[in-house]
Amino acid sequence: MIVTCVHVHVLPGRIEDFREALRMNYKGTSAEPGNIRFDLLQQSDDPCRFMIYEVFESEEAVRLHKETPHYLRWRDMVEQWMAEPRKGIRYEIIEPSARSSW
């Protein structure tokens, strides 16, 4: 599995626009065959900061996700709403182990 946390810092005047765009991207991404999780989080003490927790079953699923119309639309739509470039960080899963079920 491929786990990435994407950190996004949004301009103050664009928070609601960004949330709406996130929901649109969520609907498309969560329906993708290779998607396992796609959680959208907003920081409690700073509403301009968001994190997307995404889990895909393979590198191929990640690649295909980045070619979908909903992702490309989201990426282009929100780019100007960010206070700084978004940052995706890959993580290795410790638990649950591959033997555990999601």
Secondary structure, 3 states (H helix, E strand, C coil): CEEEEEEEEECHHHHHHHHHHHHHHHHHHHCCCCEEEEEEEECCCCCCEEEEEEEECCHHHHHHHCCCHHHHHHHHHHHHHECCCCEEEEECCCCCCCCCCC
